[in-house]
Amino acid sequence: MEHIELFFKSIFIDNMVFATFLGMCSYLAVSKKVATAVGLGAAVIFVLAVTVPINWLLDQYILRDGALSWLGEEYASYDLSFLSFILFIATIATMVQLVEIVVEKFSPSLYNSLGIFLPLIAVNCAILGGSLFMQSREIPTLGLALNYGISSGIGWFLAILAIAAIREKIRYSNVPAPLRGLGITFIITGLMAIGFMSFGGMLTGGDDTTSLEGNPENVGMESEQIQQENIETEETIKVSTITKQ
């Protein structure tokens, strides 16, 4: 049940594009054609599916406070969490290079269509965000980390596939001149984000607010949710700042 809940929540409720607006550069630039959007979306799924579990292992056995205790008692006090960004980005860059080599070898047409945006997956906010969210949410097992990586990638894939299909259709529509191009794309993205927000009640039944109110025992839970949302917001700001640099 935990895997199913995390899977659907990562795809629809905590969608990388519509909930945190990560990976917007590639989302806007490579969504003019469905074929290229599918190729990039598949690459993002693969990179997230590989890097999130690897970074989970790095976090559990190297980075976090006391993680080096498996080397001996003298290493139990070490805290290497300040190396998280460097090691996470190194893992992501390695996987992106692997994907780039494979795509160039087996699908040169897709490689040419994606252009510069394929190697730029290494600095895609959504990829680094997946590993940082995994770390901040303290996902307990390797299986759940793999689940989170795959489902987050599928969520990003659905977002870019949907906007690519819509942009191909509206090419033949009578869109007002001031809204053509990115203008109508941003409007549609906003409407799609509102639509995905409606999935928020899918796992809670829509009565989570009612159940929290009037029950003193749930005040602590509500505070933890607020703290978690604040942490995720800070992580999103950090990821955006790093990728802009």
LINWO-V50698 format. One record per residue. NEAR is the number of other C-alpha atoms within 10 Angstrom. Layout:
NEAR  NEAR
//
This chain:
6  7  13  11  11  19  21  20  20  23  23  26  22  19  27  26  23  23  15  18  17  24  22  17  13  22  24  17  14  25  24  20  18  19  17  21  28  19  20  27  24  16  20  27  20  18  25  30  23  18  27  31  23  19  27  25  15  18  23  19  16  21  21  18  16  17  20  20  15  12  10  8  10  10  13  14  12  15  15  15  15  10  13  19  15  9  16  21  18  15  20  25  19  13  19  24  15  12  19  15  13  13  19  13  10  10  12  12  12  18  21  13  17  21  12  11  18  24  15  14  25  23  19  23  26  29  28  28  24  23  27  23  18  22  19  12  12  13  14  12  13  16  12  20  28  20  21  28  27  24  23  31  28  25  25  28  25  19  25  29  25  16  24  23  16  17  20  14  10  13  12  8  9  8  12  8  9  9  12  13  14  12  12  17  19  14  12  15  20  13  13  16  20  13  13  18  17  12  18  15  12  14  13  10  9  13  9  11  10  9  10  15  12  10  9  9  10  13  13  11  12  14  11  12  12  12  12  14  12  12  15  18  13  12  16  21  13  15  22  19  11  13  13  9  6
//
